[in-house]
Amino acid sequence: VARSGDMQLAFQGIGLERRPELRQRAREKFERALVRTQDRVIRLVVGVSDINGPRGGVDKRCVARAWLTCGASVVAEGIARSTERALHRAARRLRASLSSRVERQWKRRRRWCRGRARGAKTLDGPSAGEDF
């Protein structure tokens, strides 16, 4: 487990423990992919596996799971002929999933704040100077 800022990165699976250069490239790919949302990610676990074993084919799978500060988690998967390409696809899909999630949360918060700014009634009771 390595730390990048406040985010923990953990790598599991084939090839990553035997090939430090692949592990380093994977770390760089996910750090670049999460640069805009890194402050919301607490922990990231990246797993790589060989689906078909030695038979060949499109059989490398990368699964990345990010745990967020809000308590939720996001999972992205990439399947490709090579481990590096599977890592790339999973990183790209994780970035897209996290970006859309952050955007949805931002829109909800903005909608809620706009309603409050317009003088929406709250469950707290009347504001100072209001008559019911």
Salt bridges, closest charged atoms under 4 A:
GLU21 OE2 - ARG19 NE 3.26
ASP39 OD1 - ARG40 NH1 3.74
ASP50 OD2 - LYS60 NZ 3.58
ASP59 OD1 - LYS60 NZ 3.52
GLU77 OE2 - ARG61 NE 2.81
GLU84 OE1 - ARG25 NH2 2.82
GLU103 OE2 - LYS107 NZ 3.30
GLU130 OE1 - LYS121 NZ 3.20
